[in-house]
Amino acid sequence: MSDLNGKVAIVTGATRGIGRAIAETLVNAGASVTVSARTAKEVDALAAKLGKSALGVSADVGRYGNSVCTTRDTDVATQPTDVNESENLNG
């Protein structure tokens, strides 16, 4: 993966499986990453493991309002989002 220093990404479903692997890969490539999933405890644990480059936001992004809030929280905490993995998956 290319150098992503200075880039911001949102990864939904980030606490398990492919979502977790994507989040870890993005952080390792230098991106600031918002990790999101429905279970706050798991989100907080992953954000802590990933370090200062990660922001944890628990949300059910299948609900429109939660998806908007996740993006807003990311923008407030960092800067406008550059990579949104859920947009790539959802078209």
N, C-alpha and C positions, 0 to 999 in steps of 0.2 A: 504494500500500500504506500502511496506517495506521502510526502510530508504534509501533515495537516495542522501544523502550528498556526495558531491564530484563527482556526476555523471552529465553528460551534455545531454540534449535532444533537439531535433528539433520537433516542432509541426506546421504542415501546416494547413491552414484553421483555424487558431487559434483565430480569432476575434469573432466567433459565435458558437453557438450550442455545439456539441460534442468536436470540436477542442478547444474551450475556456475552457470547463470543464476539458479536459485532461491537458491543460497548467496550470490551477489553481491547479489541483491535484498534478501535478509533482512539482510545486514550493512549495506547502504545505508539500510535502514529502522531501524537501531539495535539489532538483535538480536545476541546472542552466538551464534555458530554453530559446531557441531561438523561438520566436513566429513569424510566417510568414503568410501573406495573401496578396492579391493584393492591398488593399487600405492602403496607407501609413498613413493616418490620424488615421485610426482605429488601425493599428499595433502599432503606437507610443503611442496611448492612453492606449492600453492594456499593453504594456511594462512598461509604467509609473505606472499603477495600480499595476502590479505584483512586482514592486520594483527592487532593485539592482540585483536580481537573474535572471532577464529577459533581453533579447536583442531582439529588434524588427528589422525585416528585411522584407521590402515589396518586394514581388516577386510573379510571376505567375509560380509556380513550375511545372505546366504542360508543361512548356518549359524547355528543358534539360539544357540550359545555366543558367537559373535562379535557377534551383535546385542545380547545381554545385556551383554557387556563394553563395547561402544560406548556404550550408555546409562549404564552405571555410570561409565565414564571421564568422561563429560560431567557427570554429577551431582557427581562428586568435584571436578572442575575448576571448576565454576561454581555451580550450584544445581539443584534439580529441573527437569527439562525441561518447557517449556511447549508447544512445537510439534515434533512428530516427523513429518516429511514421509513417512517410510516407512510409518508407521501409516495415514496418509491414503490411500496408494496400495494398501496391502495389506488394507484393510478393518478 
